[in-house]
């Protein structure tokens, strides 16, 4: 079996059309880092709340922040988002209340005036599609949302996060066929942890299936937020221009480093990171969580 190679940031940039990429602005890099930190801190907050209440924690996303933030940072207000239950933290980057991550008995605001009244009660009001009961249903629902966006011709897209499990290709056949046949504006994002040979084979079969249905399949280093961002930027641009869907597989290796540390090192080399930056951002995010944002 041929080993699949994750695309580093420099390769992703080189393979993309030059007109699509200028240097990523400093503001965008800081926004990307902030989104990653928001994922980490929000997930840790939800995890602690679950444990304190004696509930099983389901939102530990350590190691997947680059994949989530790299896609979400350019997802606009009119775009749609579909996630698995494990990836609902992505919805908080789109504007839903972090309380959606809590069990029902904890999700109620501590007091009436601290409710997230500025937040829509229904996540679908801001384009967040609730998790479906199965992978197949989730994929087809996302394709349905993308079909509606295509009909409206407003340049909007649907992004779907498919969790960190290794997908079985037969669950994807109908959705990929639909997306490819109609060139829907949808971005499929899979996040793979280091895997045994059987799971790697499933991943390769999925990529082959995608290409069969005219859906480009791209692999990228899932711990490199800049690489994910560049691939997602190009894929979202293609979708907005009516050029169809993309499957992005964010791969991890046993030696993969913490995505946040990777990003901090990258920012430091550009002179954008200092010791207080993480503290300042984290302090603001935690204050918002305590306030019931």
C-alpha positions in Angstrom: 0.0 0.0 0.0 1.4 3.4 -1.0 1.9 5.8 1.9 0.0 9.0 1.6 1.7 12.2 2.2 0.3 15.1 4.1 0.8 18.4 2.4 3.0 20.9 4.2 2.2 24.6 4.1 4.9 25.4 1.5 3.7 22.6 -0.8 0.1 23.6 -0.5 0.9 27.1 -1.4 3.1 26.1 -4.4 0.5 23.8 -5.8 -2.3 26.4 -5.7 -2.8 29.0 -8.4 -0.6 31.9 -7.5 -3.4 34.4 -8.1 -5.4 32.9 -5.2 -2.7 33.4 -2.7 -0.8 36.4 -1.5 1.0 36.2 1.7 -1.4 35.6 4.6 -1.8 38.9 6.4 -0.6 39.2 10.0 -4.2 39.9 11.0 -5.4 36.7 9.4 -2.7 34.7 11.2 -3.6 36.2 14.5 -7.3 35.4 13.8 -6.3 31.8 13.0 -4.4 31.5 16.2 -7.2 33.0 18.2 -9.7 30.6 16.7 -7.4 27.7 17.6 -7.1 28.9 21.2 -10.9 29.4 21.4 -11.4 25.8 20.3 -9.0 24.5 23.0 -10.3 26.7 25.8 -13.9 26.1 25.0 -13.5 22.4 24.8 -11.6 22.3 28.1 -14.3 24.4 29.7 -17.0 22.0 28.4 -14.9 18.9 29.4 -14.5 20.2 33.0 -18.2 21.0 33.3 -19.1 17.5 32.1 -16.7 15.9 34.6 -17.9 18.0 37.5 -21.5 17.0 36.8 -20.6 13.3 36.5 -21.3 13.2 32.7 -19.1 11.6 30.1 -17.1 14.3 28.3 -17.5 14.3 24.5 -15.8 17.5 23.3 -12.1 16.9 23.9 -10.7 18.2 20.6 -7.0 18.4 21.6 -4.9 18.0 18.4 -7.8 18.9 16.0 -7.7 22.7 16.5 -5.7 23.3 13.3 -8.2 21.4 11.2 -11.2 23.2 12.7 -9.8 26.8 12.8 -8.1 26.5 9.4 -11.5 26.0 7.8 -13.7 28.1 10.1 -11.7 31.3 10.0 -13.0 32.1 6.5 -16.5 30.7 6.9 -18.9 33.6 6.6 -22.3 34.5 8.2 -24.2 33.2 5.2 -22.3 29.9 5.0 -23.5 26.7 6.5 -21.8 24.3 8.9 -22.4 20.7 9.7 -20.6 18.8 12.4 -20.6 15.5 14.3 -21.4 15.7 18.0 -17.6 15.5 18.8 -16.9 18.5 16.6 -19.7 20.9 17.8 -17.0 23.2 19.2 -16.6 24.4 15.6 -20.1 25.9 15.9 -18.9 28.3 18.6 -16.5 29.8 16.1 -19.6 30.6 14.0 -21.5 32.2 16.8 -23.5 29.7 18.7 -23.4 29.7 22.4 -20.8 27.4 24.0 -23.6 26.2 26.2 -24.6 23.9 23.4 -21.6 21.8 24.4 -23.1 21.1 27.8 -25.6 18.4 28.9 -29.2 19.7 28.9 -29.3 20.0 32.7 -26.2 22.3 32.6 -27.0 24.3 29.5 -29.5 26.6 31.2 -28.0 30.0 32.0 -27.1 30.5 35.7 -29.6 33.4 36.0 -32.1 35.0 33.7 -30.1 38.0 32.7 -27.0 36.0 31.8 -28.7 34.1 29.1 -27.2 34.3 25.6 -30.2 36.3 24.5 -28.1 37.8 21.7 -27.6 34.3 20.4 -30.3 32.7 18.3 -32.1 30.0 20.2 -32.1 27.8 17.0 -28.5 27.2 15.7 -29.9 26.8 12.2 -30.8 30.5 12.3 -27.0 31.2 11.8 -26.4 28.3 9.5 -25.3 25.6 12.0 -26.9 22.2 11.0 -27.6 20.0 14.1 -25.7 16.7 14.2 -27.5 13.8 12.4 -27.9 10.3 13.8 -25.6 8.7 11.2 -22.7 9.7 9.0 -24.8 9.1 5.8 -27.6 11.3 7.1 -25.1 14.0 8.0 -23.4 14.0 4.6 -26.7 14.1 2.7 -28.1 16.9 4.9 -25.0 18.9 4.2 -25.3 18.3 0.5 -29.0 19.4 0.7 -27.9 22.7 2.3 -25.3 23.2 -0.4 -27.9 22.5 -3.1 -30.0 25.3 -1.7 -27.0 27.6 -1.7 -26.2 26.7 -5.3 -29.8 27.5 -6.3 -29.7 30.9 -4.7 -26.3 31.6 -6.5 -25.0 33.9 -3.7 -21.5 32.4 -3.5 -22.2 30.7 -0.2 -20.8 27.3 0.8 -21.4 24.4 3.3 -18.6 23.0 5.3 -19.0 19.6 7.0 -16.7 18.2 9.7 -16.8 14.4 9.7 -15.2 13.7 13.0 -11.9 12.0 13.8 -13.0 8.4 13.1 -11.9 6.6 10.0 -14.7 6.8 7.4 -16.1 3.7 5.7 -16.2 4.6 2.0 -19.6 2.9 1.4 -21.2 5.5 3.7 -20.0 8.3 1.5 -21.0 7.0 -2.0 -24.3 8.7 -2.3 -23.2 12.1 -0.9 -20.0 12.2 -3.0 -21.9 11.2 -6.1 -24.5 13.9 -5.5 -21.9 16.6 -4.7 -19.8 15.7 -7.7 -22.6 15.3 -10.2 -24.1 18.7 -9.4 -20.8 20.4 -8.5 -22.2 21.5 -5.2 -20.5 24.2 -3.1 -19.6 21.9 -0.2 -16.3 21.2 1.6 -15.9 17.8 3.3 -13.3 17.8 6.1 -12.1 14.6 7.7 -9.6 14.5 10.6 -7.6 11.3 11.0 -5.5 10.3 13.9 -2.5 7.9 13.5 -4.1 4.7 12.2 -3.5 1.0 11.6 -3.3 -0.3 8.1 -7.0 -1.2 7.8 -8.1 2.4 8.6 -5.5 3.8 6.3 -6.9 1.6 3.6 -10.4 3.0 4.2 -8.9 6.5 3.9 -7.3 5.7 0.6 -10.5 4.1 -0.7 -12.4 7.3 0.3 -10.0 9.5 -1.6 -10.3 7.2 -4.7 -14.1 7.3 -4.4 -14.1 11.1 -4.2 -12.0 11.3 -7.4 -14.3 8.9 -9.2 -17.2 11.3 -8.5 -15.1 14.4 -9.6 -14.5 15.6 -6.1 -10.9 16.6 -5.6 -9.3 14.9 -2.6 -6.4 16.8 -0.8 -4.4 15.6 2.1 -2.8 18.0 4.5 -0.9 17.9 7.8 -3.6 18.2 10.4 -1.3 19.7 13.0 -0.3 22.6 10.7 -2.9 25.3 10.8 -1.3 27.4 8.1 -1.2 24.4 5.7 -4.9 23.7 6.5 -5.9 27.3 6.0 -4.2 27.5 2.6 -5.9 24.4 1.3 -9.2 25.4 2.8 -8.9 28.9 1.4 -8.4 27.6 -2.1 -11.2 25.0 -1.7 -13.7 27.5 -0.4 -12.7 29.9 -3.2 -13.4 27.2 -5.8 -16.8 26.4 -4.2 -17.8 30.1 -4.1 -16.9 30.4 -7.8 -19.2 27.5 -8.7 -16.3 25.0 -9.3 -17.6 22.3 -7.0 -16.8 20.4 -3.9 -13.5 19.3 -2.2 -12.6 16.6 0.2 -9.9 17.6 2.6 -8.3 14.9 4.8 -6.3 16.3 7.7 -3.8 13.6 8.6 -1.9 13.2 11.8 1.3 11.1 12.5 2.5 9.6 15.7 5.1 12.3 15.9 2.7 15.2 15.3 3.1 18.1 17.7 0.5 20.2 19.5 -1.1 22.4 16.8 -1.1 25.4 19.1 2.6 25.1 19.8 3.3 24.7 16.1 1.3 27.9 15.4 3.1 29.8 18.2 6.4 28.8 16.7 5.3 29.9 13.3 4.1 33.2 14.6 7.3 33.7 16.6 9.4 33.3 13.5 7.4 36.1 11.9 7.8 38.3 15.0 4.1 38.1 15.8 4.1 36.0 19.0 5.1 37.1 22.5 4.7 35.6 25.9 1.7 37.7 26.7 -0.3 37.1 23.6 -1.7 33.7 24.6 -2.4 35.0 28.1 -4.3 38.1 26.7 -6.4 36.0 24.3 -7.1 33.3 26.8 -8.1 35.7 29.5 -10.6 37.3 27.3 -12.1 34.0 26.2 -12.4 32.7 29.7 -14.1 35.8 30.8 -16.6 35.4 28.0 -17.2 31.8 29.1 -17.7 32.8 32.7 -20.2 35.4 31.6 -22.2 32.8 29.8 -21.3 34.0 26.3 
